[in-house]
């Protein structure tokens, strides 16, 4: 059987599990996926372990049935306002033959992890921005270079221990080992960005149900990330309050008739919606719906703009913004963002994989597809899959046990 990669995207509004086979060295083929309405999640964080576990189980079961195989390991997306990023540097002497090896790169990344963190936080990623070999700086790929000292400039991504452990528990309850937690906007970037955009400078704006996640890429690497506590559910909430409608009715109204630009909606067009205190549906102007959504959409974009300016990288993203997530599909949002930012803006559609269902070719699935690509680029191409394939489950446990005993 071919090697399998599994991805689980646990969001505020949906859970998506995807199973893919590794075909050849750089090709993935979707063999199964499942989707379930999320429960027990608030702003990207588990708030009800039992409910979140059940939603994850439903998505995983659907994926396993379609793929006709079980999920033993998975790459899992993580987001939420508890996520923080801070710069860090590390340096190590170059080992054997004074030629930089993959081992040296792993050691220098480990050196960059040596930062002071509160006891209630833990490191999720160490993402290199650039390397230096002796006096040669700003290197993206140091392996194979000759020198005496290897240094790295990195971003250390950390999360609240409670939030991280709760998410792990929800996954592991189903007998699934978490191969790696991956920052969701980082995964989305794998699915929607081109190499030219990464090199030139671009911002991925992942507009989920509970939060909007920002990741800025320059020179091919992640340079900055943050989370804004506003998402698609806030758009729906504003509609529900403004029209006096149940949340579910407001959500359907947003999906069917919503727009982020009221000026594009005919002033004489009406829509019907169930409202509180009425015996049946009420008629409201569609332009009113768009006006309510436009106000909140402007706030979301303004918060992203403020964060870009606060980061110090204002003006360093000539490739503009790439919008992903469910809210990116709101009509008029891309053009509103263009007007407000005066930057290039496009909606990010996940890269096409073999046998990929049309349902997955939407912005709200960028994270799930990106998790597969992250695994492919960071594990398969580095040889980790082929090494793991040769080990039995017993040997896997022995290796982990020995690793925990070793110092450092």
C-alpha positions, 0 to 999 in steps of 0.5 A: 500500500502506498504511503498515506498522509492525513490532515485534520482541520479543526475550525470554529465552524467546521471540521475537515479530515482528508486522506491522501496517498503519496504517489511517486516523490512529489504527487498527492492523490486524494482517496477520502475526505469527511466534513462535519459541522464543528461543535465545542469550538470558540474562536479556534479554541476547544471550549467543550472537549466532548462536543469537539471530540464528537465532531472530529470523530464524525469527519474522521469516520467519513474520511476513513469510510471513503478511503477504506482505511483507518487514520493512525497519524495526522497533521492537525491545524491549530489557530486561535488568539492564544497563538503568539510569534516572536523572533529568535536566533540560534547558532551552532558550529558546523559539523563533519567536513565543515559542510552544512548538513541537514543535521546541522540545520536541525541543530541550529533550529533547536538552538533557536528554541532556547527562549524564555517562555511562561510555564503555561506556553509551549512551542509549536514551530520554529520557522526559519526566516534566513540562515547565515554561514560565517559571513554569508548572510540571508541564505534560504538553503544552507545545506551543502555550503562550506563554513565553520558557523551556522546561524539562523534567524527564526520565528518561534510560534507558541501556543497556550498549553491548555489550548494545545493539550485540549486539541491534542486530547480531542484527536488522540481520543480517536486513537490518532497520533498527532504527527505535527501541529501546524499553524493554520495560516502557514498551512493555508500558504502552502495551498494558495501561494505561488513561489513568486508571491512568497519571494516578493512579499505577500500576506495570507489573510485566513478569514475563518469562522471565529478568527482572522489569521494573518501570515506575512511571507517574504523572501520565501519564508514566514516573517510575521503572524498574528490572529485577529478575534473577528471572523465569519461568525461576527458577520452572521451575528451582526445580521442576526442582531440587525434583523432580529433573526435567529443565528441560523436564519442569518447565516443562510441569508448571508450565504445566499444573498450577502455582499460586502459592497452594498453599492452593488446590490439593487436598491429595489430587491427584497429578500425574506428571512425568519425573524423573532416574534413573527408568525412567518418570514419577514421581507427586508431590503437586500441592500440593508443586508449588504450594508450590515455586512459591509460595516463588519467587513470593513472592520475586519480589513481595517484590523488586518491593515493595522496589524501589517503596519504595527508589524513594521512590514508595511509596504513590504508586501508588493504581491498584496493580500491573498484571502482564504477561509469561508468569509473570503467567498463573500461576494464583494469582499475582494473588491472592498479589500482592494479599495481599502488597502490599495494593494493587489488582492485575490481569493486563494483557491487551494492547489489542485491535487489528483482526484481532488473533489470539487468540494475541496477546491474552495477557499475554506478548504485551504488549510486542510489541503495545505496540511497535506502539502506541508507534510509532503514538503517537510516530511516526505521530501526529507526522507522521513516517510520512507524511514518510518515505513521501514519501522514496525509500530513496536519499533516506533514506540521504542524509538520514541521511548529512547528519544525521551531518555536521551539528554537534550 
